[in-house]
Amino acid sequence: QVQLVESGGGLVQPGGSLRLSCAASGSIFSINAMGWYRQAPGKQRELVAFITSGGNANYADSVKGRFTISRDNAKNTVYLQMNNLKAEDTAVYLCNAPGVVNTAGATLAVWGQGTLVTVSS
């Protein structure tokens, strides 16, 4: 069993910052890429950013220059630093690890439950 648990969401004013964390736990052998998605009310889920195990990062155009994804492989944790937040960033942010290899040798795609980010004055 492998779980992803997000934290760090909340209410912030436009222009403010938040840092999200996502910690993986369970019977983990290795984790390849990890990423963050978001889903706003009435909208489709969209990829925000992902990072490979080697540290290469990619971002959605809408967040480039404002968001930074990073990871601590020793802690099986990925972070999303969000700066200069805008109202349109309001969404549930979900952590994803599409290639977790567990101790039994199986490859799993794992999602977290999500954390709500609300940007409002």
C-alpha positions as CSV (number, residue, x, y, z in Angstrom):
1,Q,0.0,0.0,0.0
2,V,1.3,3.4,-1.0
3,Q,-0.2,6.7,0.0
4,L,0.3,10.4,-0.9
5,V,-0.8,13.0,1.6
6,E,-0.9,16.6,0.7
7,S,-0.7,19.6,3.1
8,G,-0.3,23.3,3.0
9,G,-3.5,24.5,1.3
10,G,-5.6,27.4,2.6
11,L,-6.9,30.9,2.0
12,V,-4.5,33.5,0.7
13,Q,-5.0,37.0,-0.7
14,P,-4.1,37.8,-4.4
15,G,-0.3,38.3,-4.7
16,G,0.4,36.0,-1.7
17,S,2.3,32.8,-1.4
18,L,1.7,29.2,-0.3
19,R,3.8,26.1,-0.1
20,L,2.2,22.7,-0.7
21,S,3.8,19.5,0.4
22,C,3.1,15.9,-0.7
23,A,4.6,13.0,1.3
24,A,4.6,9.5,0.0
25,S,4.5,6.6,2.5
26,G,4.1,2.9,2.5
27,S,5.9,0.0,0.9
28,I,8.0,2.1,-1.5
29,F,11.0,0.8,-3.4
30,S,11.3,3.8,-5.7
31,I,9.4,6.8,-7.1
32,N,9.9,8.2,-10.6
33,A,8.2,11.4,-11.6
34,M,6.0,13.3,-9.2
35,G,3.6,16.0,-10.1
36,W,0.9,18.4,-9.1
37,Y,-2.5,18.7,-10.8
38,R,-5.4,21.1,-10.0
39,Q,-9.1,21.0,-10.5
40,A,-11.2,24.1,-10.2
41,P,-15.0,23.9,-9.8
42,G,-16.7,23.1,-13.1
43,K,-13.3,22.7,-14.9
44,Q,-11.2,19.7,-16.0
45,R,-8.2,18.6,-14.1
46,E,-5.1,20.1,-15.4
47,L,-1.4,19.4,-14.9
48,V,0.4,22.2,-13.0
49,A,3.9,20.9,-12.8
50,F,5.9,17.7,-12.6
51,I,9.5,16.8,-11.7
52,T,11.5,13.7,-12.5
53,S,13.6,11.7,-10.0
54,G,16.6,13.5,-11.4
55,G,15.1,16.9,-10.7
56,N,14.1,18.0,-14.2
57,A,10.9,20.1,-13.9
58,N,8.2,21.2,-16.3
59,Y,5.4,23.7,-15.8
60,A,2.1,24.7,-17.3
61,D,2.3,28.0,-19.1
62,S,-0.2,29.5,-16.7
63,V,2.2,29.1,-13.7
64,K,5.6,29.5,-15.2
65,G,7.6,32.1,-13.3
66,R,5.3,32.0,-10.3
67,F,5.4,28.3,-9.2
68,T,8.4,26.2,-8.4
69,I,8.3,22.4,-7.9
70,S,11.0,20.6,-6.0
71,R,11.5,17.2,-4.3
72,D,13.4,15.6,-1.5
73,N,14.0,12.0,-2.6
74,A,15.2,11.0,0.8
75,K,11.9,12.0,2.3
76,N,9.8,10.8,-0.7
77,T,8.3,14.3,-0.7
78,V,7.4,16.8,-3.4
79,Y,6.8,20.5,-2.9
80,L,5.0,23.2,-4.8
81,Q,6.0,26.8,-3.9
82,M,3.3,29.1,-5.3
83,N,4.1,32.9,-5.4
84,N,2.1,35.8,-6.8
85,L,-1.1,33.8,-6.5
86,K,-4.1,34.9,-8.6
87,A,-7.8,34.2,-8.2
88,E,-7.7,31.9,-11.1
89,D,-5.3,29.6,-9.2
90,T,-8.1,28.7,-6.8
91,A,-8.6,24.9,-7.1
92,V,-8.1,21.6,-5.3
93,Y,-4.5,20.7,-5.8
94,L,-3.7,17.0,-6.1
95,C,-0.4,15.2,-5.9
96,N,0.3,12.4,-8.4
97,A,3.0,9.8,-8.7
98,P,2.4,7.8,-11.9
99,G,5.3,5.4,-11.5
100,V,5.8,4.2,-7.9
101,V,7.6,0.9,-7.6
102,N,6.6,-0.9,-4.5
103,T,8.6,-3.5,-2.5
104,A,6.8,-6.3,-4.3
105,G,8.1,-5.0,-7.7
106,A,4.7,-3.7,-8.9
107,T,4.4,-0.3,-10.5
108,L,1.6,1.8,-9.2
109,A,-0.1,5.1,-10.2
110,V,-1.0,6.9,-7.0
111,W,-3.1,10.0,-6.3
112,G,-3.4,12.1,-3.1
113,Q,-6.8,13.3,-1.8
114,G,-6.1,16.9,-2.6
115,T,-5.7,20.1,-0.7
116,L,-7.8,23.2,-1.3
117,V,-6.2,26.5,-2.3
118,T,-8.4,29.6,-2.3
119,V,-7.1,32.9,-3.6
120,S,-9.4,35.7,-2.5
121,S,-9.4,39.1,-0.9
